[in-house]
Amino acid sequence: MQEKNEATKVPVFDFDPTKVIIYGGGGLSKMIIEAVRVLGCYQIEGIIDDGMKKGTDVIGSPVLGGAEALPELAARGIRMAVNSVGGIGDFQVRLNVFHILAKAGFLCPAIVHPTAHVDPSARLAAGVLVLAQSYVSGNARVGMGTLINNSVVISHDNVIGACVNLSPGTMLAGDVVIDDFAQLGMNVNVNIGVHIGSFARIANGATIKGNVPQGGRVYAGMVWPPRDLPKTRTA
Ligand SMILES: CC(C)(COP(=O)(O)OP(=O)(O)OC[C@H]1O[C@@H](n2cnc3c(N)ncnc32)[C@H](O)[C@@H]1OP(=O)(O)O)[C@@H](O)C(=O)NCCC(=O)NCCS
């Protein structure tokens, strides 16, 4: 038998990049679990949820406990995590989970559902989720932890900040800029070149034709900016 020398020694890594935990066992987690399973390159070790009972399961993946379970998992070489806390209505809860994971030594890969398409020149930061049927177009930039839900279109040259929430059906035209922590509801349409400020909240079905300031609110079904109806002729 051939002796093993330095050149043929197999390196041992201190973590397994194929094993992941899912942080958060709520509604969004079911979509995330399915996306991770269908990717085929990860095994889900289990779910971390501070409000769920250890030993229960979410669509077949076991609940391992809350944040207190992270150090033991990390010690076992599990360091990959997917944040499935959506934070719609309150971006802070999603952001807090990233801080908890980073502090415990976990890494958050970008997850792209196989039916989504990300152009090769687009860039996704850590923790980005691209769910089924969405499209991230040429030269787009998507910041840390942003959630791109189903059937979202991010057009060319968009620059999307960190922990932005894009709900199903939202359409962004080219050259749109959205700053950190903004939240866009379902079927929001954004015109070309528009800038949406950080913390802005845009509700379902709004049409955004002009810039939205930092922290701005646009209500469901509204056209932004609002304008008076054109005067109609009476005679
Ligand atoms: C983004 C989102 C959170 C914004 O919601 P929002 O800030 O409550 O915006 P809305 O325009 O719907 O409502 C704003 C306010 O106007 C009120 N309002 C809305 N329509 C109204 C109407 N027709 N008449 C009277 N009041 C109305 C609401 O009650 C609300 O009042 P509040 O601020 O006192 O709570 C919301 O659109 C949303 O949840 N979208 C879907 C996101 C989602 O589900 N994504 C994941 C799917 S898996």
PDBQT file of the ligand as one rigid body, heavy atoms in Angstrom, charges set to zero:
ROOT
HETATM    1  C1  LIG A 301     -45.779  46.697   2.464  1.00  0.00    +0.000 C 
HETATM    2  C2  LIG A 301     -46.989  46.755   3.425  1.00  0.00    +0.000 C 
HETATM    3  C3  LIG A 301     -46.575  46.209   4.796  1.00  0.00    +0.000 C 
HETATM    4  C4  LIG A 301     -47.438  48.183   3.593  1.00  0.00    +0.000 C 
HETATM    5  O1  LIG A 301     -48.599  48.165   4.355  1.00  0.00    +0.000 OA
HETATM    6  P1  LIG A 301     -49.183  49.494   5.007  1.00  0.00    +0.000 P 
HETATM    7  O2  LIG A 301     -48.080  50.396   5.401  1.00  0.00    +0.000 OA
HETATM    8  O3  LIG A 301     -50.167  49.072   6.031  1.00  0.00    +0.000 OA
HETATM    9  O4  LIG A 301     -49.906  50.247   3.796  1.00  0.00    +0.000 OA
HETATM   10  P2  LIG A 301     -51.451  50.366   3.399  1.00  0.00    +0.000 P 
HETATM   11  O5  LIG A 301     -51.531  51.396   2.339  1.00  0.00    +0.000 OA
HETATM   12  O6  LIG A 301     -52.024  49.049   3.080  1.00  0.00    +0.000 OA
HETATM   13  O7  LIG A 301     -52.145  50.923   4.679  1.00  0.00    +0.000 OA
HETATM   14  C5  LIG A 301     -51.717  52.153   5.244  1.00  0.00    +0.000 C 
HETATM   15  C6  LIG A 301     -52.786  52.707   6.153  1.00  0.00    +0.000 C 
HETATM   16  O8  LIG A 301     -53.905  53.132   5.379  1.00  0.00    +0.000 OA
HETATM   17  C7  LIG A 301     -55.064  52.416   5.778  1.00  0.00    +0.000 C 
HETATM   18  N1  LIG A 301     -55.819  52.120   4.580  1.00  0.00    +0.000 N 
HETATM   19  C8  LIG A 301     -55.392  51.464   3.478  1.00  0.00    +0.000 A 
HETATM   20  N2  LIG A 301     -56.390  51.397   2.570  1.00  0.00    +0.000 NA
HETATM   21  C9  LIG A 301     -57.438  52.048   3.119  1.00  0.00    +0.000 A 
HETATM   22  C10 LIG A 301     -58.769  52.320   2.676  1.00  0.00    +0.000 A 
HETATM   23  N3  LIG A 301     -59.207  51.934   1.481  1.00  0.00    +0.000 N 
HETATM   24  N4  LIG A 301     -59.551  53.014   3.496  1.00  0.00    +0.000 NA
HETATM   25  C11 LIG A 301     -59.131  53.426   4.687  1.00  0.00    +0.000 A 
HETATM   26  N5  LIG A 301     -57.891  53.201   5.167  1.00  0.00    +0.000 NA
HETATM   27  C12 LIG A 301     -57.076  52.495   4.391  1.00  0.00    +0.000 A 
HETATM   28  C13 LIG A 301     -54.583  51.158   6.451  1.00  0.00    +0.000 C 
HETATM   29  O9  LIG A 301     -55.504  50.664   7.383  1.00  0.00    +0.000 OA
HETATM   30  C14 LIG A 301     -53.318  51.664   7.131  1.00  0.00    +0.000 C 
HETATM   31  O10 LIG A 301     -53.613  52.324   8.329  1.00  0.00    +0.000 OA
HETATM   32  P3  LIG A 301     -52.554  52.328   9.541  1.00  0.00    +0.000 P 
HETATM   33  O11 LIG A 301     -51.320  53.026   9.048  1.00  0.00    +0.000 OA
HETATM   34  O12 LIG A 301     -53.265  53.052  10.614  1.00  0.00    +0.000 OA
HETATM   35  O13 LIG A 301     -52.305  50.890   9.845  1.00  0.00    +0.000 OA
HETATM   36  C15 LIG A 301     -48.189  45.936   2.855  1.00  0.00    +0.000 C 
HETATM   37  O14 LIG A 301     -48.530  46.444   1.596  1.00  0.00    +0.000 OA
HETATM   38  C16 LIG A 301     -47.938  44.467   2.757  1.00  0.00    +0.000 C 
HETATM   39  O15 LIG A 301     -48.038  43.758   3.741  1.00  0.00    +0.000 OA
HETATM   40  N6  LIG A 301     -47.661  43.977   1.545  1.00  0.00    +0.000 N 
HETATM   41  C17 LIG A 301     -47.535  42.564   1.271  1.00  0.00    +0.000 C 
HETATM   42  C18 LIG A 301     -46.217  42.049   1.643  1.00  0.00    +0.000 C 
HETATM   43  C19 LIG A 301     -46.221  40.576   1.678  1.00  0.00    +0.000 C 
HETATM   44  O16 LIG A 301     -47.156  39.988   2.115  1.00  0.00    +0.000 OA
HETATM   45  N7  LIG A 301     -45.124  39.962   1.203  1.00  0.00    +0.000 N 
HETATM   46  C20 LIG A 301     -44.902  38.568   1.315  1.00  0.00    +0.000 C 
HETATM   47  C21 LIG A 301     -45.878  37.698   0.674  1.00  0.00    +0.000 C 
HETATM   48  S1  LIG A 301     -45.409  36.019   0.964  1.00  0.00    +0.000 SA
ENDROOT
TORSDOF 0
